[in-house]
Amino acid sequence: MRVLFLHHFPFGHLEAGQWVQRWAGALLAAGHESRWLIVDGSETKSDLVDAVRVICRPGDPAADLPFDLPCFSTPAPTNKLPTFAALSDRQLARYRGRLRQQLDLQIESFNPHVIHAQHIWVQGQLALETGVPYVLNAWGPELIDYAGDERYRALADQAAENAGRILVPHAELLHQVAAMFGSAAERTVVMPPELYLTESASAAAQAQVADHLLKLYQAVLAERFGDQKAVGWRP
């Protein structure tokens, strides 16, 4: 199976990013294919061979976007990074446009069976626009910011309504997602313990993660297309 992971922020800076990186590695170890599309602001190049970065950096003519990497308001922004709410309409349009351009290129070259995006946010809505079945993770900060900016509410509503599954880290967040996005409640599930894969996880633990993700993606594909064999997901 081919899975395209979407993530905002450098992988190593947040726990969620580290888990995503390990999930992709577990799939690779199990014989599947994965790629990453990351929105980043760091000057350090990624050590991920199949990672494509959209770089946010003011004053750098080589950057994709001429402003600092935006972040959620919770936890508190670090290094004086702007929040998503602080983006002007023009900046938001440029962010979406550049990310959509890179996403389209990945869809064309990689032809993923599934997109797995982080946060019920901009990337989830862009995944919807591609027409590829997608899975979302909700981590919480986006739900706090959801109430404060109607520009993102519209995007998040679309992303949640059409997601094949929404994964959340605990039951409290599941209830929050259900309250905000009622139509998505039946497709929202709490992540099982095995998905919290550590850096030193054994090969058996990685295989268990890959198996769980594969079953999740298969279910999403089956709901969209019917017979999994018809969509050619098998490696």
C-alpha positions as CSV (number, residue, x, y, z in Angstrom):
1,M,0.0,0.0,0.0
2,R,1.1,3.6,-0.7
3,V,0.5,6.1,2.1
4,L,1.2,9.8,1.9
5,F,1.7,11.4,5.3
6,L,1.0,15.2,5.7
7,H,2.4,17.0,8.7
8,H,2.8,20.7,9.8
9,F,6.0,21.4,11.8
10,P,9.3,19.6,11.8
11,F,8.9,16.0,12.8
12,G,11.3,16.1,15.7
13,H,9.8,19.1,17.5
14,L,6.5,17.5,18.7
15,E,5.6,14.1,19.9
16,A,2.9,13.8,17.3
17,G,5.5,14.2,14.5
18,Q,7.7,11.6,16.0
19,W,4.9,9.1,16.1
20,V,4.0,9.9,12.5
21,Q,7.6,9.3,11.4
22,R,7.7,6.0,13.2
23,W,4.3,4.9,11.7
24,A,5.7,5.6,8.3
25,G,8.9,3.6,9.1
26,A,6.8,0.7,10.4
27,L,4.9,0.6,7.1
28,L,8.2,0.7,5.1
29,A,9.6,-2.2,7.2
30,A,6.4,-4.2,6.4
31,G,6.9,-3.8,2.7
32,H,4.6,-0.9,2.0
33,E,5.5,2.5,0.6
34,S,5.2,5.9,2.4
35,R,6.1,9.5,1.6
36,W,6.0,12.7,3.7
37,L,4.9,16.2,2.8
38,I,6.0,18.5,5.6
39,V,5.5,22.2,6.2
40,D,8.7,23.3,7.9
41,G,10.6,26.4,8.8
42,S,14.0,25.0,9.9
43,E,17.2,25.5,8.0
44,T,18.3,21.9,8.7
45,K,17.5,19.5,5.8
46,S,15.4,16.5,6.6
47,D,17.1,13.2,6.9
48,L,14.0,11.5,5.5
49,V,14.8,10.3,2.0
50,D,11.2,10.6,0.7
51,A,10.3,13.8,2.5
52,V,9.2,16.9,0.6
53,R,9.3,20.1,2.6
54,V,7.3,23.3,2.1
55,I,9.6,25.9,3.7
56,C,8.3,29.0,5.5
57,R,11.1,31.5,6.0
58,P,11.0,35.3,5.7
59,G,13.9,36.9,3.8
60,D,14.9,33.7,2.0
61,P,14.3,33.9,-1.7
62,A,14.6,30.1,-2.0
63,A,11.8,29.5,0.6
64,D,8.3,28.4,-0.6
65,L,6.6,31.0,1.6
66,P,8.1,34.4,2.7
67,F,6.8,34.3,6.3
68,D,7.5,32.4,9.5
69,L,6.1,28.9,10.1
70,P,2.7,29.4,11.7
71,C,1.7,27.4,14.7
72,F,-1.3,26.8,17.0
73,S,-1.9,29.1,20.0
74,T,-1.7,26.1,22.4
75,P,0.8,25.2,23.5
76,A,2.3,28.7,23.6
77,P,4.2,29.6,20.4
78,T,7.9,29.3,20.7
79,N,10.6,31.5,19.2
80,K,7.9,34.2,18.6
81,L,6.4,32.2,15.8
82,P,3.1,33.6,14.5
83,T,-0.1,31.7,15.1
84,F,-2.4,30.6,12.4
85,A,-4.9,33.2,13.5
86,A,-2.2,35.9,12.9
87,L,-1.9,35.0,9.2
88,S,-3.5,37.5,6.9
89,D,-6.0,36.4,4.3
90,R,-3.2,36.7,1.7
91,Q,-0.8,34.7,3.7
92,L,-3.3,32.0,4.3
93,A,-4.2,31.9,0.6
94,R,-0.5,31.5,-0.2
95,Y,0.0,28.8,2.4
96,R,-2.9,26.8,1.0
97,G,-1.9,27.4,-2.6
98,R,1.7,26.3,-2.2
99,L,0.8,23.3,-0.1
100,R,-1.9,22.3,-2.6
101,Q,0.7,22.6,-5.5
102,Q,3.1,20.3,-3.7
103,L,0.3,17.9,-2.7
104,D,-0.9,17.7,-6.4
105,L,2.7,16.9,-7.4
106,Q,2.9,14.1,-4.9
107,I,-0.5,12.7,-5.9
108,E,0.7,12.6,-9.5
109,S,4.1,11.1,-8.9
110,F,3.3,8.7,-6.0
111,N,-0.4,7.9,-6.6
112,P,-1.1,7.1,-2.9
113,H,-4.0,4.8,-1.9
114,V,-4.5,6.8,1.3
115,I,-3.5,10.2,2.7
116,H,-2.8,10.4,6.4
117,A,-2.9,14.0,7.6
118,Q,-2.3,15.5,11.0
119,H,-4.9,17.9,12.6
120,I,-8.4,18.6,11.5
121,W,-7.1,21.6,9.7
122,V,-5.9,23.0,6.4
123,Q,-4.1,19.9,5.3
124,G,-7.1,17.7,5.9
125,Q,-9.3,20.0,3.8
126,L,-6.6,19.9,1.0
127,A,-6.6,16.1,1.2
128,L,-10.3,16.2,0.6
129,E,-9.8,18.3,-2.5
130,T,-7.5,15.7,-4.1
131,G,-10.2,13.0,-4.1
132,V,-7.9,10.5,-2.4
133,P,-9.4,8.7,0.7
134,Y,-7.8,10.2,3.8
135,V,-7.4,9.6,7.5
136,L,-6.9,12.4,10.0
137,N,-5.4,12.7,13.5
138,A,-6.8,15.2,15.9
139,W,-4.4,16.2,18.6
140,G,-6.3,19.0,20.4
141,P,-4.6,22.4,19.6
142,E,-6.6,22.7,16.4
143,L,-9.9,22.3,18.4
144,I,-8.9,25.2,20.6
145,D,-8.1,27.4,17.7
146,Y,-11.2,26.3,15.8
147,A,-13.5,28.5,17.8
148,G,-11.4,31.7,17.2
149,D,-11.2,32.0,13.5
150,E,-14.1,31.3,11.0
151,R,-11.6,30.9,8.1
152,Y,-10.3,27.7,9.7
153,R,-13.7,26.5,10.9
154,A,-15.0,26.2,7.4
155,L,-11.9,24.2,6.3
156,A,-11.9,22.0,9.4
157,D,-15.7,21.3,9.0
158,Q,-15.1,20.0,5.5
159,A,-12.0,18.0,6.5
160,A,-13.8,16.2,9.4
161,E,-17.1,15.6,7.5
162,N,-15.3,13.7,4.8
163,A,-12.5,11.9,6.6
164,G,-12.5,8.1,6.4
165,R,-11.4,8.0,10.0
166,I,-10.3,10.5,12.7
167,L,-7.8,9.1,15.2
168,V,-7.6,10.8,18.7
169,P,-5.2,10.1,21.6
170,H,-7.8,9.7,24.3
171,A,-11.5,9.5,25.0
172,E,-11.8,13.1,26.2
173,L,-10.7,14.3,22.8
174,L,-13.1,11.9,21.1
175,H,-16.0,13.6,22.9
176,Q,-14.7,17.0,21.9
177,V,-14.5,16.0,18.2
178,A,-18.0,14.5,18.4
179,A,-19.3,17.7,19.9
180,M,-17.7,19.9,17.2
181,F,-18.2,17.7,14.2
182,G,-21.3,15.6,14.9
183,S,-21.3,13.9,11.5
184,A,-17.8,12.6,12.1
185,A,-18.5,11.0,15.5
186,E,-19.1,7.5,14.3
187,R,-15.8,7.6,12.3
188,T,-13.7,8.9,15.3
189,V,-11.7,6.3,17.2
190,V,-9.2,6.4,20.1
191,M,-5.7,5.3,19.1
192,P,-4.8,1.9,20.5
193,P,-1.7,1.7,22.8
194,E,0.4,0.0,20.2
195,L,0.4,3.1,18.0
196,Y,2.4,4.9,20.6
197,L,5.6,3.5,19.1
198,T,8.8,4.3,20.8
199,E,12.1,5.0,19.0
200,S,13.6,1.8,20.4
201,A,10.6,-0.3,19.5
202,S,11.2,-3.9,18.5
203,A,10.6,-5.3,15.0
204,A,7.6,-7.1,16.4
205,A,6.1,-3.9,17.8
206,Q,6.7,-2.1,14.5
207,A,5.0,-5.0,12.7
208,Q,2.0,-4.7,15.0
209,V,1.7,-1.0,14.2
210,A,1.9,-1.6,10.5
211,D,-0.8,-4.3,10.8
212,H,-3.1,-2.0,12.7
213,L,-2.6,0.9,10.3
214,L,-3.1,-1.4,7.3
215,K,-6.4,-2.7,8.7
216,L,-7.5,0.9,9.3
217,Y,-6.6,2.0,5.8
218,Q,-8.2,-1.1,4.3
219,A,-11.5,-0.3,6.1
220,V,-11.4,3.2,4.7
221,L,-10.8,2.0,1.2
222,A,-13.5,-0.7,1.4
223,E,-16.0,1.9,2.5
224,R,-15.1,4.1,-0.4
225,F,-14.6,1.6,-3.2
226,G,-16.1,-1.7,-1.9
227,D,-13.7,-4.5,-2.8
228,Q,-10.1,-3.7,-1.6
229,K,-8.6,-5.8,-4.4
230,A,-10.2,-3.6,-7.0
231,V,-8.1,-0.6,-5.9
232,G,-4.8,-2.4,-6.0
233,W,-3.7,-1.7,-2.5
234,R,-1.7,-4.9,-2.1
235,P,2.2,-4.5,-2.3
